[in-house]
Amino acid sequence: MKLGLGFNPIVSVRDAMAEASRADALGYDSVWMHESLYQRDVVTYISAMASSTAKIMLGSGVINTFTRHPVTTATTFATLSELSGGRVTLGLGLGSFPTIPLIGHRIFPVGETKPIRRIREYVEVVKRTWGGERVEFDGDFFQVHGLTMGFEPTRKIPIFVASLSPKIQAFAATVADGVILSPALATPRGTEAMVENVKRGEARQGRGVERASYLLVSVDRDPARAAQAVKDYYFFAYQLSEVVDPETLSPYGVTEEDLRPLKEAWRRGDQAGARRHIPEEAVEALTVTGTPDHAIERIDEYRKAGVTLPILMPIGDVGCAVNELAPKG
């Protein structure tokens, strides 16, 4: 069964190269890198990791459709495919909600910003550019007139679309090769609901797609130490305070009232206080945390929910997670 690794761009490029090399040797299917406006560039990561690996797929998880024109993306990933011997996957999405508005782009309200149309146009321009045709395209968001890429990819480059929107998840299954369901935090029940969205799109298109999902992973022989690594992770506190819908946690014994002290501390800018108020049940519900055996059981829960490509995002003792959870056989 396929298993990927994913990293935030807080990891240095050289460290990412070393982790990708180790993952390649251990039999992981793929390595995925997030991108952000104020941290490292995903194209640089993929270029570097291509030189340190031989078999593993390398994916952007994800670039965003605001900061790169689709023709630029098409040319870049065709070049990366050439460099890597056909081992790249283009993952794209609307971008980081907190940072995209800082450079003058709106994501909400969706009735005005039309995210599905933006993604549809983006994917169409990329595919037509890769096809070697003289592209004539006049969309709401992108315009291309009389442009032909100077070389054609020799191998198919898969496209994955990432979104938490039910409508986009269903739509993505009709135009892409895969859907990325979660940026790292989702319960198995929540994941199952997202998979159902994808299945609606699969039914319309008459074909299946890869259903990938990032899973935040903390593995340690001491489960308390593994859980503490999650609580100390800025991204987890941020997501729990501002992004995760409390209703998704209620089946796991976490209420809105349980989260109130965390959110109040977060709003005050008291990150240490916010971390102290993270419920243990929220860590268990949203992440793959604990001993290696428990982590394997948790990954299986997400597979049963319909995920075909779990992408493990290890924190804490990264080496332990990568080695202990590596694909068997």
Sequence and secondary structure as in RCSB ss.txt:
>XXXX:A:sequence
MKLGLGFNPIVSVRDAMAEASRADALGYDSVWMHESLYQRDVVTYISAMASSTAKIMLGSGVINTFTRHPVTTAT
TFATLSELSGGRVTLGLGLGSFPTIPLIGHRIFPVGETKPIRRIREYVEVVKRTWGGERVEFDGDFFQVHGLTMG
FEPTRKIPIFVASLSPKIQAFAATVADGVILSPALATPRGTEAMVENVKRGEARQGRGVERASYLLVSVDRDPAR
AAQAVKDYYFFAYQLSEVVDPETLSPYGVTEEDLRPLKEAWRRGDQAGARRHIPEEAVEALTVTGTPDHAIERID
EYRKAGVTLPILMPIGDVGCAVNELAPKG
>XXXX:A:secstr
   EEEE TTS HHHHHHHHHHHHHHT SEEEE   SSS  HHHHHHHHHHH SS EEEES EETTTS HHHHHH
HHHHHHHHHTS EEEEEES  TTTGGGGT     HHHH HHHHHHHHHHHHHHHHTT  EEEE SS EEEEE  S
S  SS   EEEE S HHHHHHHHHHSSEEE  SS   HHHHHHHHHHHHHHHHHHTS  EEEEEEEEEE SSHHH
HHHHHHT HHHHHHHHHTS GGGGGGGT  HHHHHHHHHHHHTT HHHHHHT  HHHHHHHSEEESHHHHHHHHH
HHHHTT SEEEEEE SSHHHHHHHTS   
